[in-house]
């Protein structure tokens, strides 16, 4: 039980880090890059499993 709580905390920290990184490095070009990667993942069905 303790292990799963630590893992959950770790996952939350990763999400916060990713959000902060996105905010600090935001640009229209970055949004377009993310959008194109998303479209490619959907069309090739290579998204998260």
Jmol script that loads the backbone (N, CA, C; Angstrom):
load data "model"
ATOM      1  N   UNK A   1       0.814  -1.189   0.000  1.00  0.00           N
ATOM      2  CA  UNK A   1       0.000   0.000   0.000  1.00  0.00           C
ATOM      3  C   UNK A   1       0.862   1.259   0.000  1.00  0.00           C
ATOM      4  N   UNK A   2       1.897   1.255   0.807  1.00  0.00           N
ATOM      5  CA  UNK A   2       2.786   2.418   0.882  1.00  0.00           C
ATOM      6  C   UNK A   2       3.476   2.632  -0.461  1.00  0.00           C
ATOM      7  N   UNK A   3       3.873   1.524  -1.107  1.00  0.00           N
ATOM      8  CA  UNK A   3       4.538   1.633  -2.401  1.00  0.00           C
ATOM      9  C   UNK A   3       3.632   2.316  -3.421  1.00  0.00           C
ATOM     10  N   UNK A   4       2.358   1.957  -3.463  1.00  0.00           N
ATOM     11  CA  UNK A   4       1.452   2.549  -4.438  1.00  0.00           C
ATOM     12  C   UNK A   4       1.224   4.033  -4.149  1.00  0.00           C
ATOM     13  N   UNK A   5       1.233   4.422  -2.881  1.00  0.00           N
ATOM     14  CA  UNK A   5       1.078   5.835  -2.535  1.00  0.00           C
ATOM     15  C   UNK A   5       2.307   6.631  -2.970  1.00  0.00           C
ATOM     16  N   UNK A   6       3.496   6.055  -2.798  1.00  0.00           N
ATOM     17  CA  UNK A   6       4.720   6.729  -3.238  1.00  0.00           C
ATOM     18  C   UNK A   6       4.742   6.832  -4.753  1.00  0.00           C
ATOM     19  N   UNK A   7       4.294   5.790  -5.418  1.00  0.00           N
ATOM     20  CA  UNK A   7       4.263   5.802  -6.884  1.00  0.00           C
ATOM     21  C   UNK A   7       3.300   6.880  -7.371  1.00  0.00           C
ATOM     22  N   UNK A   8       2.159   7.001  -6.728  1.00  0.00           N
ATOM     23  CA  UNK A   8       1.177   8.015  -7.107  1.00  0.00           C
ATOM     24  C   UNK A   8       1.751   9.419  -6.911  1.00  0.00           C
ATOM     25  N   UNK A   9       2.441   9.633  -5.807  1.00  0.00           N
ATOM     26  CA  UNK A   9       3.079  10.923  -5.550  1.00  0.00           C
ATOM     27  C   UNK A   9       4.119  11.221  -6.624  1.00  0.00           C
ATOM     28  N   UNK A  10       4.890  10.208  -7.002  1.00  0.00           N
ATOM     29  CA  UNK A  10       5.893  10.358  -8.058  1.00  0.00           C
ATOM     30  C   UNK A  10       5.213  10.749  -9.372  1.00  0.00           C
ATOM     31  N   UNK A  11       4.110  10.094  -9.702  1.00  0.00           N
ATOM     32  CA  UNK A  11       3.388  10.401 -10.938  1.00  0.00           C
ATOM     33  C   UNK A  11       2.868  11.834 -10.927  1.00  0.00           C
ATOM     34  N   UNK A  12       2.363  12.277  -9.792  1.00  0.00           N
ATOM     35  CA  UNK A  12       1.877  13.653  -9.673  1.00  0.00           C
ATOM     36  C   UNK A  12       3.015  14.642  -9.870  1.00  0.00           C
ATOM     37  N   UNK A  13       4.178  14.344  -9.299  1.00  0.00           N
ATOM     38  CA  UNK A  13       5.348  15.218  -9.458  1.00  0.00           C
ATOM     39  C   UNK A  13       5.760  15.314 -10.920  1.00  0.00           C
ATOM     40  N   UNK A  14       5.711  14.199 -11.629  1.00  0.00           N
ATOM     41  CA  UNK A  14       6.066  14.188 -13.057  1.00  0.00           C
ATOM     42  C   UNK A  14       5.096  15.068 -13.844  1.00  0.00           C
ATOM     43  N   UNK A  15       3.808  14.955 -13.564  1.00  0.00           N
ATOM     44  CA  UNK A  15       2.807  15.772 -14.256  1.00  0.00           C
ATOM     45  C   UNK A  15       3.041  17.253 -13.982  1.00  0.00           C
ATOM     46  N   UNK A  16       3.310  17.592 -12.741  1.00  0.00           N
ATOM     47  CA  UNK A  16       3.577  18.994 -12.396  1.00  0.00           C
ATOM     48  C   UNK A  16       4.823  19.492 -13.120  1.00  0.00           C
ATOM     49  N   UNK A  17       5.873  18.667 -13.166  1.00  0.00           N
ATOM     50  CA  UNK A  17       7.101  19.046 -13.861  1.00  0.00           C
ATOM     51  C   UNK A  17       6.836  19.262 -15.350  1.00  0.00           C
ATOM     52  N   UNK A  18       6.065  18.350 -15.975  1.00  0.00           N
ATOM     53  CA  UNK A  18       5.760  18.483 -17.399  1.00  0.00           C
ATOM     54  C   UNK A  18       4.938  19.739 -17.676  1.00  0.00           C
ATOM     55  N   UNK A  19       3.960  20.016 -16.825  1.00  0.00           N
ATOM     56  CA  UNK A  19       3.140  21.221 -16.990  1.00  0.00           C
ATOM     57  C   UNK A  19       3.984  22.485 -16.852  1.00  0.00           C
ATOM     58  N   UNK A  20       4.849  22.499 -15.854  1.00  0.00           N
ATOM     59  CA  UNK A  20       5.716  23.655 -15.633  1.00  0.00           C
ATOM     60  C   UNK A  20       6.666  23.855 -16.812  1.00  0.00           C
ATOM     61  N   UNK A  21       7.217  22.776 -17.320  1.00  0.00           N
ATOM     62  CA  UNK A  21       8.113  22.850 -18.475  1.00  0.00           C
ATOM     63  C   UNK A  21       7.374  23.400 -19.695  1.00  0.00           C
ATOM     64  N   UNK A  22       6.145  22.934 -19.908  1.00  0.00           N
ATOM     65  CA  UNK A  22       5.346  23.426 -21.034  1.00  0.00           C
ATOM     66  C   UNK A  22       5.082  24.923 -20.896  1.00  0.00           C
ATOM     67  N   UNK A  23       4.687  25.354 -19.702  1.00  0.00           N
ATOM     68  CA  UNK A  23       4.388  26.771 -19.468  1.00  0.00           C
ATOM     69  C   UNK A  23       5.630  27.628 -19.687  1.00  0.00           C
ATOM     70  N   UNK A  24       6.775  27.173 -19.192  1.00  0.00           N
ATOM     71  CA  UNK A  24       8.007  27.948 -19.316  1.00  0.00           C
ATOM     72  C   UNK A  24       8.543  28.004 -20.739  1.00  0.00           C
ATOM     73  N   UNK A  25       8.181  27.033 -21.571  1.00  0.00           N
ATOM     74  CA  UNK A  25       8.714  26.963 -22.935  1.00  0.00           C
ATOM     75  C   UNK A  25       7.642  27.120 -24.002  1.00  0.00           C
ATOM     76  N   UNK A  26       6.485  27.659 -23.627  1.00  0.00           N
ATOM     77  CA  UNK A  26       5.370  27.747 -24.555  1.00  0.00           C
ATOM     78  C   UNK A  26       5.706  28.611 -25.766  1.00  0.00           C
ATOM     79  N   UNK A  27       5.231  28.146 -26.917  1.00  0.00           N
ATOM     80  CA  UNK A  27       5.282  28.938 -28.142  1.00  0.00           C
ATOM     81  C   UNK A  27       4.267  28.350 -29.114  1.00  0.00           C
ATOM     82  N   UNK A  28       3.923  29.121 -30.119  1.00  0.00           N
ATOM     83  CA  UNK A  28       2.999  28.620 -31.138  1.00  0.00           C
ATOM     84  C   UNK A  28       3.630  27.419 -31.844  1.00  0.00           C
ATOM     85  N   UNK A  29       4.926  27.500 -32.102  1.00  0.00           N
ATOM     86  CA  UNK A  29       5.625  26.394 -32.766  1.00  0.00           C
ATOM     87  C   UNK A  29       5.543  25.114 -31.930  1.00  0.00           C
ATOM     88  N   UNK A  30       5.675  25.231 -30.615  1.00  0.00           N
ATOM     89  CA  UNK A  30       5.575  24.060 -29.747  1.00  0.00           C
ATOM     90  C   UNK A  30       4.175  23.468 -29.805  1.00  0.00           C
ATOM     91  N   UNK A  31       3.152  24.319 -29.801  1.00  0.00           N
ATOM     92  CA  UNK A  31       1.780  23.825 -29.889  1.00  0.00           C
ATOM     93  C   UNK A  31       1.542  23.105 -31.215  1.00  0.00           C
ATOM     94  N   UNK A  32       2.069  23.641 -32.292  1.00  0.00           N
ATOM     95  CA  UNK A  32       1.914  23.000 -33.604  1.00  0.00           C
ATOM     96  C   UNK A  32       2.633  21.653 -33.621  1.00  0.00           C
ATOM     97  N   UNK A  33       3.830  21.604 -33.040  1.00  0.00           N
ATOM     98  CA  UNK A  33       4.587  20.353 -32.966  1.00  0.00           C
ATOM     99  C   UNK A  33       3.802  19.287 -32.195  1.00  0.00           C
ATOM    100  N   UNK A  34       3.232  19.671 -31.054  1.00  0.00           N
ATOM    101  CA  UNK A  34       2.441  18.743 -30.254  1.00  0.00           C
ATOM    102  C   UNK A  34       1.209  18.288 -31.030  1.00  0.00           C
ATOM    103  N   UNK A  35       0.552  19.211 -31.693  1.00  0.00           N
ATOM    104  CA  UNK A  35      -0.632  18.882 -32.477  1.00  0.00           C
ATOM    105  C   UNK A  35      -0.301  17.892 -33.588  1.00  0.00           C
ATOM    106  N   UNK A  36       0.792  18.126 -34.304  1.00  0.00           N
ATOM    107  CA  UNK A  36       1.183  17.215 -35.388  1.00  0.00           C
ATOM    108  C   UNK A  36       1.545  15.832 -34.864  1.00  0.00           C
ATOM    109  N   UNK A  37       2.229  15.777 -33.722  1.00  0.00           N
ATOM    110  CA  UNK A  37       2.556  14.480 -33.118  1.00  0.00           C
ATOM    111  C   UNK A  37       1.285  13.741 -32.702  1.00  0.00           C
ATOM    112  N   UNK A  38       0.313  14.502 -32.204  1.00  0.00           N
ATOM    113  CA  UNK A  38      -0.956  13.896 -31.779  1.00  0.00           C
ATOM    114  C   UNK A  38      -1.703  13.313 -32.975  1.00  0.00           C
ATOM    115  N   UNK A  39      -1.786  14.072 -34.047  1.00  0.00           N
ATOM    116  CA  UNK A  39      -2.467  13.601 -35.255  1.00  0.00           C
ATOM    117  C   UNK A  39      -1.769  12.345 -35.784  1.00  0.00           C
ATOM    118  N   UNK A  40      -0.448  12.355 -35.825  1.00  0.00           N
ATOM    119  CA  UNK A  40       0.304  11.188 -36.293  1.00  0.00           C
ATOM    120  C   UNK A  40       0.026   9.963 -35.419  1.00  0.00           C
ATOM    121  N   UNK A  41       0.022  10.146 -34.105  1.00  0.00           N
ATOM    122  CA  UNK A  41      -0.224   9.033 -33.181  1.00  0.00           C
ATOM    123  C   UNK A  41      -1.627   8.465 -33.372  1.00  0.00           C
ATOM    124  N   UNK A  42      -2.597   9.335 -33.593  1.00  0.00           N
ATOM    125  CA  UNK A  42      -3.971   8.871 -33.788  1.00  0.00           C
ATOM    126  C   UNK A  42      -4.101   8.126 -35.113  1.00  0.00           C
ATOM    127  N   UNK A  43      -3.555   8.693 -36.175  1.00  0.00           N
ATOM    128  CA  UNK A  43      -3.678   8.075 -37.493  1.00  0.00           C
ATOM    129  C   UNK A  43      -2.918   6.751 -37.607  1.00  0.00           C
ATOM    130  N   UNK A  44      -1.790   6.650 -36.929  1.00  0.00           N
ATOM    131  CA  UNK A  44      -1.013   5.410 -37.003  1.00  0.00           C
ATOM    132  C   UNK A  44      -1.321   4.459 -35.840  1.00  0.00           C
ATOM    133  N   UNK A  45      -2.253   4.871 -34.980  1.00  0.00           N
ATOM    134  CA  UNK A  45      -2.661   4.076 -33.815  1.00  0.00           C
ATOM    135  C   UNK A  45      -1.465   3.677 -32.959  1.00  0.00           C
ATOM    136  N   UNK A  46      -0.527   4.605 -32.806  1.00  0.00           N
ATOM    137  CA  UNK A  46       0.677   4.333 -32.022  1.00  0.00           C
ATOM    138  C   UNK A  46       0.694   5.113 -30.707  1.00  0.00           C
ATOM    139  N   UNK A  47      -0.489   5.495 -30.238  1.00  0.00           N
ATOM    140  CA  UNK A  47      -0.585   6.252 -28.994  1.00  0.00           C
ATOM    141  C   UNK A  47      -0.316   5.383 -27.783  1.00  0.00           C
ATOM    142  N   UNK A  48      -0.679   5.887 -26.626  1.00  0.00           N
ATOM    143  CA  UNK A  48      -0.461   5.167 -25.366  1.00  0.00           C
ATOM    144  C   UNK A  48      -1.208   3.839 -25.376  1.00  0.00           C
ATOM    145  N   UNK A  49      -0.586   2.866 -24.740  1.00  0.00           N
ATOM    146  CA  UNK A  49      -1.198   1.528 -24.719  1.00  0.00           C
ATOM    147  C   UNK A  49      -1.512   1.128 -23.321  1.00  0.00           C
TER     148      UNK A  49
END
end "model"
wireframe off; spacefill off
backbone 0.3
color backbone group
